[in-house]
Amino acid sequence: MLADTLAALTPADHAAGRRMALHLDNLTKPPGSLGRLETLAVTLAAISGEASPRVSPPGMLVFAADHGVAAEGVSAFPQEVTAQMVANFVSGGAAINVFARQVGARLEVIDVGVAATLPGRGVVDEKVRHGTANMVEGDAMRRDEAVSAIEAGIRAAERAIDAGCRCLIVGEMGIANTTASSALLAALSEAPVAGLIGSGTGLPAERLAHKQAIIERALAARAPDRADPLDVLAKLGGLEIAAMTGAYLGGAARRVPLLVDGFIATVAALVACRLGADTRDYLIFGHRSREPGHAHALAALDAQPLLDLELCLGEGTGAALAYPLLEAACRVPAEMATFDAIGIHVAP
């Protein structure tokens, strides 16, 4: 499935984007006066290849998994919170549930590696294993397990698209996943760990040095091959990060806009782009996280996010908050009058 998905990736239709840019310049407004909203409309036209792109209804995919590195005390919360938060998603009480209801999104929660056994109702069971191994002591997962998690993400994207979703928002839940994401980003970018780490779920400042040391130990012990993104993912990553990577690949192969959330989501997007470069054309970055590493991950993808609200929750929340801007970017070219239609001649 992964090989077929990578083979199906193609660049966006940039000719359709150029046609959209010409259409926007003929709308009843000064050229470029809607700023980045116009850039967004051009991007959406290129992604869809359509003169009138649509992003409604959106689909939200939240992948959950645990991390063995949590045993090293790198999170302010115990590992059991992952399963508890998944239960909260299912009952509708999390922030992402609030925003999903706000924008009328189809929400799916997928278990790819929670260490506990979850009740089946309300959760899609794609569990590859009960959490990753502690990456300080061994590879986080086997290479085939990383592929299995990626393919779970591809299947989730395809389910959402087949259900009629025209835009995907990809979120996550997994205690200690900022540690795994920082390790992945350090390996993929060769940036110093010190500049990539933050408090995650609220780790006290005095414990950040410990978090940095754990990541540096894991990098030295695992020695991932930067030229082989699957090797990096298997040795340092998380099952939910791998599944998010798959969701981006699956959505891009189906030419659907992919609204990227914060730090963890952007690192997963970076892995996806290293696996299939054309994925980048389908990514729209929702917000800038408060996590220090997010700026580095965005720079690695030459990305400019839509919002900066100082969020660091994850779950897909920042991307969900940005979604109405995508709807607005679709409505402007579809509903605004043109100068030609109202009989106004604009001198060249």
C-alpha positions as a Markdown table, in Angstrom:
| # | Residue | x | y | z |
|---|---|---|---|---|
| 1 | Met | 0.0 | 0.0 | 0.0 |
| 2 | Leu | 2.8 | 2.5 | 0.9 |
| 3 | Ala | 4.6 | 1.8 | -2.4 |
| 4 | Asp | 1.3 | 2.2 | -4.4 |
| 5 | Thr | 0.6 | 5.5 | -2.6 |
| 6 | Leu | 4.0 | 6.9 | -3.3 |
| 7 | Ala | 3.7 | 6.0 | -6.9 |
| 8 | Ala | 0.3 | 7.8 | -7.1 |
| 9 | Leu | 1.7 | 11.1 | -5.9 |
| 10 | Thr | 1.8 | 13.9 | -8.5 |
| 11 | Pro | 2.5 | 17.6 | -8.4 |
| 12 | Ala | -0.4 | 20.0 | -7.9 |
| 13 | Asp | -2.0 | 21.6 | -11.0 |
| 14 | His | -0.1 | 24.9 | -11.0 |
| 15 | Ala | -1.8 | 25.9 | -14.3 |
| 16 | Ala | -5.1 | 25.8 | -12.4 |
| 17 | Gly | -3.5 | 28.0 | -9.8 |
| 18 | Arg | -2.5 | 30.5 | -12.4 |
| 19 | Arg | -6.0 | 30.6 | -13.8 |
| 20 | Met | -7.3 | 31.3 | -10.3 |
| 21 | Ala | -4.8 | 34.2 | -9.9 |
| 22 | Leu | -6.1 | 35.8 | -13.1 |
| 23 | His | -9.7 | 35.3 | -11.9 |
| 24 | Leu | -9.0 | 36.9 | -8.5 |
| 25 | Asp | -7.5 | 40.0 | -10.3 |
| 26 | Asn | -10.9 | 40.4 | -12.1 |
| 27 | Leu | -12.9 | 40.5 | -8.9 |
| 28 | Thr | -14.4 | 43.8 | -7.6 |
| 29 | Lys | -11.4 | 44.7 | -5.4 |
| 30 | Pro | -7.9 | 46.1 | -6.0 |
| 31 | Pro | -5.6 | 43.3 | -7.1 |
| 32 | Gly | -4.0 | 41.5 | -4.2 |
| 33 | Ser | -6.0 | 43.4 | -1.6 |
| 34 | Leu | -7.2 | 40.2 | 0.1 |
| 35 | Gly | -3.5 | 39.3 | 0.7 |
| 36 | Arg | -2.8 | 35.8 | 1.8 |
| 37 | Leu | -6.4 | 34.8 | 1.4 |
| 38 | Glu | -5.8 | 35.1 | -2.4 |
| 39 | Thr | -2.6 | 33.0 | -2.1 |
| 40 | Leu | -4.7 | 30.4 | -0.3 |
| 41 | Ala | -7.3 | 30.4 | -3.1 |
| 42 | Val | -4.6 | 29.9 | -5.7 |
| 43 | Thr | -3.2 | 27.0 | -3.6 |
| 44 | Leu | -6.6 | 25.3 | -3.3 |
| 45 | Ala | -7.2 | 25.7 | -7.0 |
| 46 | Ala | -3.8 | 24.1 | -7.8 |
| 47 | Ile | -4.5 | 21.2 | -5.3 |
| 48 | Ser | -7.9 | 20.4 | -6.7 |
| 49 | Gly | -7.3 | 21.4 | -10.3 |
| 50 | Glu | -10.8 | 23.0 | -10.2 |
| 51 | Ala | -11.9 | 26.5 | -11.0 |
| 52 | Ser | -14.1 | 26.5 | -8.0 |
| 53 | Pro | -12.4 | 24.4 | -5.3 |
| 54 | Arg | -14.4 | 23.3 | -2.2 |
| 55 | Val | -13.1 | 22.2 | 1.2 |
| 56 | Ser | -16.4 | 21.4 | 2.9 |
| 57 | Pro | -17.0 | 19.1 | 4.6 |
| 58 | Pro | -13.7 | 18.6 | 6.5 |
| 59 | Gly | -12.5 | 15.4 | 7.9 |
| 60 | Met | -10.6 | 15.3 | 11.2 |
| 61 | Leu | -8.3 | 12.3 | 11.9 |
| 62 | Val | -6.9 | 11.9 | 15.4 |
| 63 | Phe | -4.3 | 9.2 | 15.8 |
| 64 | Ala | -3.3 | 8.0 | 19.3 |
| 65 | Ala | -0.3 | 6.0 | 20.5 |
| 66 | Asp | 2.1 | 5.7 | 23.5 |
| 67 | His | 5.8 | 6.2 | 23.7 |
| 68 | Gly | 8.3 | 4.0 | 25.6 |
| 69 | Val | 10.5 | 7.0 | 26.1 |
| 70 | Ala | 7.9 | 8.3 | 28.6 |
| 71 | Ala | 9.6 | 6.0 | 31.1 |
| 72 | Glu | 12.5 | 8.5 | 31.1 |
| 73 | Gly | 10.4 | 11.2 | 32.8 |
| 74 | Val | 10.3 | 13.5 | 29.8 |
| 75 | Ser | 6.6 | 14.4 | 30.2 |
| 76 | Ala | 4.7 | 16.2 | 32.9 |
| 77 | Phe | 1.9 | 13.6 | 32.6 |
| 78 | Pro | 2.0 | 9.8 | 33.1 |
| 79 | Gln | 1.6 | 7.5 | 30.1 |
| 80 | Glu | -1.9 | 6.5 | 31.3 |
| 81 | Val | -3.2 | 9.9 | 30.2 |
| 82 | Thr | -3.1 | 8.9 | 26.5 |
| 83 | Ala | -5.9 | 6.3 | 27.0 |
| 84 | Gln | -7.8 | 8.7 | 29.2 |
| 85 | Met | -7.7 | 11.4 | 26.6 |
| 86 | Val | -8.8 | 9.0 | 23.9 |
| 87 | Ala | -11.8 | 8.2 | 26.1 |
| 88 | Asn | -12.4 | 12.0 | 26.3 |
| 89 | Phe | -12.3 | 12.2 | 22.5 |
| 90 | Val | -14.9 | 9.5 | 22.2 |
| 91 | Ser | -17.2 | 11.1 | 24.8 |
| 92 | Gly | -16.9 | 14.5 | 22.9 |
| 93 | Gly | -15.3 | 16.4 | 25.7 |
| 94 | Ala | -11.9 | 17.4 | 24.2 |
| 95 | Ala | -11.0 | 20.7 | 22.5 |
| 96 | Ile | -10.9 | 19.0 | 19.1 |
| 97 | Asn | -14.4 | 17.8 | 19.6 |
| 98 | Val | -15.5 | 21.4 | 20.3 |
| 99 | Phe | -13.9 | 22.6 | 17.1 |
| 100 | Ala | -15.1 | 19.6 | 15.0 |
| 101 | Arg | -18.6 | 20.5 | 16.0 |
| 102 | Gln | -18.0 | 24.1 | 15.2 |
| 103 | Val | -17.0 | 23.5 | 11.6 |
| 104 | Gly | -19.2 | 20.4 | 11.0 |
| 105 | Ala | -16.3 | 18.0 | 10.6 |
| 106 | Arg | -16.4 | 14.2 | 10.4 |
| 107 | Leu | -14.1 | 13.1 | 13.3 |
| 108 | Glu | -12.4 | 9.8 | 13.5 |
| 109 | Val | -10.2 | 8.6 | 16.4 |
| 110 | Ile | -7.7 | 5.9 | 15.5 |
| 111 | Asp | -5.7 | 3.8 | 17.9 |
| 112 | Val | -2.4 | 2.8 | 16.3 |
| 113 | Gly | -0.4 | 2.1 | 19.5 |
| 114 | Val | -2.1 | 3.0 | 22.8 |
| 115 | Ala | -0.4 | 0.9 | 25.5 |
| 116 | Ala | -3.8 | 0.1 | 27.1 |
| 117 | Thr | -6.6 | -1.9 | 25.6 |
| 118 | Leu | -9.4 | 0.5 | 24.6 |
| 119 | Pro | -13.1 | -0.1 | 24.4 |
| 120 | Gly | -14.0 | -0.7 | 20.8 |
| 121 | Arg | -16.9 | 1.7 | 20.5 |
| 122 | Gly | -16.0 | 5.0 | 19.0 |
| 123 | Val | -12.3 | 4.1 | 18.3 |
| 124 | Val | -11.0 | 2.6 | 15.1 |
| 125 | Asp | -8.7 | -0.2 | 16.0 |
| 126 | Glu | -5.5 | -0.1 | 13.9 |
| 127 | Lys | -3.2 | -1.0 | 16.8 |
| 128 | Val | 0.2 | -2.0 | 15.5 |
| 129 | Arg | 1.7 | -2.7 | 18.9 |
| 130 | His | 1.1 | -1.5 | 22.5 |
| 131 | Gly | 3.3 | 1.6 | 22.4 |
| 132 | Thr | 6.8 | 2.0 | 21.1 |
| 133 | Ala | 9.9 | 0.8 | 22.8 |
| 134 | Asn | 12.1 | 3.2 | 24.8 |
| 135 | Met | 14.3 | 4.7 | 22.1 |
| 136 | Val | 17.1 | 5.2 | 24.5 |
| 137 | Glu | 17.3 | 1.5 | 25.0 |
| 138 | Gly | 16.4 | 0.2 | 21.5 |
| 139 | Asp | 14.7 | 1.2 | 18.2 |
| 140 | Ala | 11.2 | 2.7 | 18.9 |
| 141 | Met | 9.7 | 0.1 | 16.5 |
| 142 | Arg | 10.7 | -2.3 | 13.7 |
| 143 | Arg | 10.8 | -0.9 | 10.2 |
| 144 | Asp | 7.8 | -3.1 | 9.2 |
| 145 | Glu | 5.8 | -1.7 | 12.2 |
| 146 | Ala | 6.5 | 1.8 | 11.0 |
| 147 | Val | 5.2 | 0.9 | 7.5 |
| 148 | Ser | 2.1 | -0.7 | 9.1 |
| 149 | Ala | 1.4 | 2.5 | 11.0 |
| 150 | Ile | 1.9 | 4.6 | 7.9 |
| 151 | Glu | -0.6 | 2.3 | 6.0 |
| 152 | Ala | -3.1 | 2.7 | 8.8 |
| 153 | Gly | -2.9 | 6.5 | 8.2 |
| 154 | Ile | -3.3 | 6.0 | 4.5 |
| 155 | Arg | -6.5 | 3.9 | 5.1 |
| 156 | Ala | -7.9 | 6.6 | 7.5 |
| 157 | Ala | -7.4 | 9.3 | 4.8 |
| 158 | Glu | -9.0 | 7.1 | 2.2 |
| 159 | Arg | -12.0 | 6.4 | 4.5 |
| 160 | Ala | -12.5 | 10.1 | 5.1 |
| 161 | Ile | -12.2 | 11.0 | 1.4 |
| 162 | Asp | -14.5 | 8.2 | 0.4 |
| 163 | Ala | -17.0 | 9.5 | 2.9 |
| 164 | Gly | -17.1 | 12.8 | 1.1 |
| 165 | Cys | -14.5 | 14.9 | 3.0 |
| 166 | Arg | -12.8 | 17.4 | 0.8 |
| 167 | Cys | -10.1 | 18.6 | 3.3 |
| 168 | Leu | -8.3 | 16.7 | 6.0 |
| 169 | Ile | -7.1 | 17.9 | 9.4 |
| 170 | Val | -4.7 | 15.5 | 11.0 |
| 171 | Gly | -4.2 | 15.4 | 14.8 |
| 172 | Glu | -2.6 | 13.3 | 17.5 |
| 173 | Met | -2.6 | 12.2 | 21.1 |
| 174 | Gly | 0.4 | 10.5 | 22.8 |
| 175 | Ile | 2.2 | 11.3 | 26.0 |
| 176 | Ala | 5.9 | 12.1 | 25.3 |
| 177 | Asn | 5.3 | 12.7 | 21.6 |
| 178 | Thr | 7.1 | 16.1 | 21.6 |
| 179 | Thr | 10.2 | 14.1 | 22.7 |
| 180 | Ala | 9.9 | 11.8 | 19.7 |
| 181 | Ser | 9.1 | 14.7 | 17.4 |
| 182 | Ser | 12.2 | 16.6 | 18.6 |
| 183 | Ala | 14.4 | 13.6 | 18.1 |
| 184 | Leu | 13.0 | 13.0 | 14.6 |
| 185 | Leu | 13.5 | 16.7 | 13.6 |
| 186 | Ala | 17.0 | 16.7 | 15.0 |
| 187 | Ala | 17.9 | 13.6 | 12.9 |
| 188 | Leu | 16.2 | 14.9 | 9.7 |
| 189 | Ser | 17.5 | 18.4 | 9.9 |
| 190 | Glu | 20.8 | 18.0 | 11.8 |
| 191 | Ala | 19.7 | 20.9 | 14.0 |
| 192 | Pro | 21.0 | 21.0 | 17.6 |
| 193 | Val | 18.5 | 19.4 | 20.1 |
| 194 | Ala | 18.8 | 22.4 | 22.4 |
| 195 | Gly | 16.9 | 24.6 | 20.0 |
| 196 | Leu | 14.2 | 22.1 | 19.3 |
| 197 | Ile | 12.8 | 21.2 | 22.7 |
| 198 | Gly | 10.0 | 22.8 | 24.7 |
| 199 | Ser | 7.8 | 22.0 | 27.7 |
| 200 | Gly | 5.4 | 19.8 | 25.7 |
| 201 | Thr | 2.5 | 19.1 | 28.1 |
| 202 | Gly | 3.9 | 21.5 | 30.7 |
| 203 | Leu | 7.3 | 20.1 | 31.7 |
| 204 | Pro | 9.0 | 22.4 | 34.3 |
| 205 | Ala | 11.9 | 24.4 | 32.9 |
| 206 | Glu | 14.3 | 22.7 | 35.2 |
| 207 | Arg | 13.6 | 19.4 | 33.6 |
| 208 | Leu | 14.2 | 20.5 | 30.0 |
| 209 | Ala | 17.9 | 19.8 | 30.3 |
| 210 | His | 17.0 | 16.2 | 31.2 |
| 211 | Lys | 14.7 | 16.0 | 28.2 |
| 212 | Gln | 17.5 | 17.3 | 26.0 |
| 213 | Ala | 19.9 | 14.7 | 27.4 |
| 214 | Ile | 17.5 | 11.9 | 26.8 |
| 215 | Ile | 17.0 | 12.9 | 23.1 |
| 216 | Glu | 20.8 | 13.3 | 22.6 |
| 217 | Arg | 21.4 | 9.8 | 24.1 |
| 218 | Ala | 18.8 | 8.3 | 21.8 |
| 219 | Leu | 20.3 | 9.9 | 18.7 |
| 220 | Ala | 23.7 | 8.7 | 19.6 |
| 221 | Ala | 22.5 | 5.2 | 20.4 |
| 222 | Arg | 20.2 | 4.7 | 17.5 |
| 223 | Ala | 22.4 | 6.4 | 14.8 |
| 224 | Pro | 19.6 | 6.9 | 12.3 |
| 225 | Asp | 20.3 | 7.2 | 8.6 |
| 226 | Arg | 19.2 | 10.7 | 7.7 |
| 227 | Ala | 19.0 | 9.7 | 4.0 |
| 228 | Asp | 16.4 | 7.0 | 4.9 |
| 229 | Pro | 13.3 | 8.6 | 6.4 |
| 230 | Leu | 11.8 | 5.2 | 7.3 |
| 231 | Asp | 14.9 | 4.3 | 9.3 |
| 232 | Val | 14.7 | 7.6 | 11.2 |
| 233 | Leu | 11.0 | 7.1 | 11.8 |
| 234 | Ala | 11.4 | 3.5 | 13.0 |
| 235 | Lys | 14.3 | 4.2 | 15.3 |
| 236 | Leu | 13.0 | 7.5 | 16.9 |
| 237 | Gly | 9.4 | 8.0 | 16.0 |
| 238 | Gly | 6.0 | 7.2 | 17.3 |
| 239 | Leu | 3.2 | 5.1 | 15.9 |
| 240 | Glu | 0.8 | 8.0 | 15.8 |
| 241 | Ile | 3.5 | 10.1 | 14.0 |
| 242 | Ala | 3.9 | 7.4 | 11.4 |
| 243 | Ala | 0.1 | 7.2 | 11.0 |
| 244 | Met | 0.0 | 11.0 | 10.5 |
| 245 | Thr | 2.7 | 10.6 | 7.9 |
| 246 | Gly | 0.5 | 8.1 | 6.1 |
| 247 | Ala | -2.6 | 10.3 | 6.2 |
| 248 | Tyr | -0.6 | 13.1 | 4.5 |
| 249 | Leu | 0.6 | 10.7 | 1.8 |
| 250 | Gly | -2.8 | 9.2 | 1.3 |
| 251 | Gly | -4.5 | 12.6 | 1.1 |
| 252 | Ala | -1.9 | 14.0 | -1.3 |
| 253 | Ala | -2.3 | 10.9 | -3.5 |
| 254 | Arg | -6.0 | 11.7 | -3.7 |
| 255 | Arg | -5.3 | 15.5 | -4.3 |
| 256 | Val | -7.0 | 16.7 | -1.1 |
| 257 | Pro | -5.9 | 19.8 | 0.9 |
| 258 | Leu | -4.1 | 18.8 | 4.0 |
| 259 | Leu | -4.4 | 21.2 | 6.9 |
| 260 | Val | -1.3 | 20.7 | 9.1 |
| 261 | Asp | -1.5 | 21.4 | 12.8 |
| 262 | Gly | 1.4 | 22.2 | 15.1 |
| 263 | Phe | 4.8 | 20.8 | 16.0 |
| 264 | Ile | 4.2 | 17.1 | 16.0 |
| 265 | Ala | 2.0 | 17.3 | 12.9 |
| 266 | Thr | 4.6 | 19.3 | 11.0 |
| 267 | Val | 7.3 | 16.8 | 11.8 |
| 268 | Ala | 5.1 | 14.1 | 10.5 |
| 269 | Ala | 4.5 | 16.2 | 7.4 |
| 270 | Leu | 8.3 | 16.6 | 7.0 |
| 271 | Val | 8.7 | 12.8 | 7.1 |
| 272 | Ala | 5.9 | 12.5 | 4.5 |
| 273 | Cys | 7.7 | 15.0 | 2.2 |
| 274 | Arg | 11.0 | 13.1 | 2.6 |
| 275 | Leu | 9.2 | 9.9 | 1.5 |
| 276 | Gly | 7.3 | 11.6 | -1.3 |
| 277 | Ala | 8.4 | 15.1 | -2.3 |
| 278 | Asp | 5.1 | 16.0 | -4.2 |
| 279 | Thr | 3.3 | 15.8 | -0.8 |
| 280 | Arg | 4.5 | 19.3 | -0.1 |
| 281 | Asp | 2.1 | 20.8 | -2.8 |
| 282 | Tyr | -0.9 | 19.6 | -0.8 |
| 283 | Leu | 0.1 | 20.9 | 2.7 |
| 284 | Ile | -1.4 | 24.1 | 4.2 |
| 285 | Phe | -0.1 | 25.0 | 7.6 |
| 286 | Gly | -2.7 | 26.0 | 10.1 |
| 287 | His | -0.8 | 27.7 | 12.9 |
| 288 | Arg | 2.5 | 28.4 | 14.5 |
| 289 | Ser | 2.9 | 26.4 | 17.8 |
| 290 | Arg | 4.5 | 27.8 | 20.9 |
| 291 | Glu | 6.8 | 24.7 | 20.9 |
| 292 | Pro | 10.3 | 26.0 | 19.9 |
| 293 | Gly | 10.9 | 23.2 | 17.5 |
| 294 | His | 8.0 | 24.2 | 15.4 |
| 295 | Ala | 9.8 | 27.1 | 13.8 |
| 296 | His | 12.6 | 24.8 | 12.7 |
| 297 | Ala | 10.1 | 22.3 | 11.3 |
| 298 | Leu | 8.3 | 25.0 | 9.4 |
| 299 | Ala | 11.5 | 26.3 | 8.0 |
| 300 | Ala | 12.5 | 22.9 | 6.8 |
| 301 | Leu | 9.3 | 22.8 | 4.7 |
| 302 | Asp | 9.5 | 26.5 | 3.7 |
| 303 | Ala | 6.1 | 27.0 | 5.3 |
| 304 | Gln | 4.2 | 30.1 | 6.5 |
| 305 | Pro | 1.3 | 29.2 | 8.8 |
| 306 | Leu | -2.0 | 31.0 | 8.7 |
| 307 | Leu | -2.4 | 31.7 | 12.4 |
| 308 | Asp | -0.3 | 32.4 | 15.4 |
| 309 | Leu | -2.4 | 32.1 | 18.6 |
| 310 | Glu | 0.4 | 30.8 | 20.9 |
| 311 | Leu | -1.3 | 27.3 | 21.0 |
| 312 | Cys | 0.5 | 24.1 | 22.0 |
| 313 | Leu | -2.3 | 21.7 | 22.6 |
| 314 | Gly | -2.1 | 19.4 | 19.6 |
| 315 | Glu | -5.0 | 17.1 | 18.7 |
| 316 | Gly | -5.4 | 19.1 | 15.5 |
| 317 | Thr | -6.8 | 22.1 | 17.3 |
| 318 | Gly | -4.8 | 24.9 | 15.6 |
| 319 | Ala | -5.5 | 23.5 | 12.2 |
| 320 | Ala | -9.2 | 23.2 | 13.0 |
| 321 | Leu | -9.3 | 26.9 | 14.0 |
| 322 | Ala | -7.6 | 27.8 | 10.7 |
| 323 | Tyr | -10.1 | 25.8 | 8.6 |
| 324 | Pro | -12.7 | 28.7 | 8.2 |
| 325 | Leu | -10.0 | 30.6 | 6.3 |
| 326 | Leu | -9.9 | 27.8 | 3.7 |
| 327 | Glu | -13.7 | 28.1 | 3.4 |
| 328 | Ala | -13.4 | 31.9 | 2.9 |
| 329 | Ala | -10.7 | 31.4 | 0.3 |
| 330 | Cys | -13.1 | 29.2 | -1.6 |
| 331 | Arg | -16.1 | 31.5 | -1.3 |
| 332 | Val | -14.4 | 34.6 | -2.5 |
| 333 | Pro | -13.7 | 33.5 | -6.1 |
| 334 | Ala | -17.0 | 31.6 | -6.3 |
| 335 | Glu | -19.3 | 34.4 | -4.9 |
| 336 | Met | -17.7 | 37.8 | -5.5 |
| 337 | Ala | -18.7 | 39.7 | -8.6 |
| 338 | Thr | -16.2 | 40.4 | -11.4 |
| 339 | Phe | -15.6 | 43.8 | -12.9 |
| 340 | Asp | -16.9 | 42.4 | -16.2 |
| 341 | Ala | -20.1 | 41.2 | -14.7 |
| 342 | Ile | -21.1 | 44.6 | -13.3 |
| 343 | Gly | -19.9 | 46.5 | -16.3 |
| 344 | Ile | -16.8 | 48.3 | -14.9 |
| 345 | His | -13.8 | 48.7 | -17.1 |
| 346 | Val | -10.5 | 48.7 | -15.3 |
| 347 | Ala | -7.7 | 50.3 | -17.2 |
| 348 | Pro | -4.6 | 48.0 | -17.5 |
